[in-house]
Amino acid sequence: MLNLERLRTLDALARHGSVSGAAYGLHVTTSAVSQQMAKLEREVGQPLVAKNGRGVRLTDAGRLLADHAARIISQVELAQADVEAQRGCAVGELRIGAFPTAMRGLLPRALSALRADHPELRALVREQEPEVSMAAVVRGDLDLALAIDWHNKRMPVPGELTRTHLLDDSVDIAVPAGHRLAERTEVSLAEFAEDDWISWNEGQFCHEWLVYTLRGTGTEPRITHIAEEHHTQLAFVEAGLGVCVAPKLGRGPVPEGVRLLPVCDSVRRHVYAVWRSDADRRPSVRAAVQALRQAAHGIGAAGAPLSPRQGV
């Protein structure tokens, strides 16, 4: 019998077109992809991939099996949805991935309501960057993910995923109390052309957004410090080591030596939930999305910007 995880690997290879792309999408090593493909070839008794220059391509048999793999993976999702729908209530486990500020600012409220309304549903949460969690949803390791993009830079969402908008999160610029602009009531990003910046890790979507946006103002950004956590970034700001972007969602206490300045350019992040389209009928997914929408509405009512849109 064909192994489902190996079929997922073949499906990823067909969708991404390369071993490295499949490895990135599955969040595994290229060696793991090659090993899974070798085992699958032994199972079917014929080659599924062939060398193509420095890369690989699917053989005729590989393309045929990849088509079946996509349908099998979709059918597994539908089977799980039908089993849940037959019972008519949200039960079992629901695996959720979320980026750090959503973990702090949105999920606790949503999960508390979800537990109260659906006591037989067990939510399992992982803190992950949006790119990682969306890939995990595609390959079936997660059922739902919270992701972000920015007003001027959208994050690509794979075609097999459905997404719904939850809220718009505005941001401030955090500066040291003694900064030349600290007493301003509003600032423009272009005014920080000579400042050092504290940013997220290189390669992360938010880091790429910051570089992209600052260059859009005609400024080559001077990113001097990299820190993963917002509270670490704010500690560097308080020490006078630079400035940083400070989203409102999940912000927490701000150090005494830091001033937050609203941006006149209306800089904001879009926060949304994504799940496999095949899982639309699952009561657990529907219940979680509803809890997230209610939590996001509560955040909006408390003062954070909230878009009237329910989906995008």
Sequence and secondary structure as in RCSB ss.txt:
>XXXX:A:sequence
MLNLERLRTLDALARHGSVSGAAYGLHVTTSAVSQQMAKLEREVGQPLVAKNGRGVRLTDAGRLLADHAARIISQ
VELAQADVEAQRGCAVGELRIGAFPTAMRGLLPRALSALRADHPELRALVREQEPEVSMAAVVRGDLDLALAIDW
HNKRMPVPGELTRTHLLDDSVDIAVPAGHRLAERTEVSLAEFAEDDWISWNEGQFCHEWLVYTLRGTGTEPRITH
IAEEHHTQLAFVEAGLGVCVAPKLGRGPVPEGVRLLPVCDSVRRHVYAVWRSDADRRPSVRAAVQALRQAAHGIG
AAGAPLSPRQGV
>XXXX:A:secstr
   HHHHHHHHHHHHHSSHHHHHHHHTS HHHHHHHHHHHHHHHTS  EEEETTEEEE HHHHHHHHHHHHHHHH
HHHHHHHHHHHHTS  EEEEEEE HHHHHHTHHHHHHHHHHH TTEEEEEEE  HHHHHHHHHHTS SEEEEEEE
TTB     TTEEEEEEEEEEEEEEEETTSTTTT S B GGGGTTSEEEE  TTSHHHHHHHHHHHHTT   EEEE
E SSHHHHHHHHHTTS BEEEESTT     TTEEEEEBTT  EEEEEEEEEGGGTT HHHHHHHHHHHHHHHHHH
HTTS   S S  
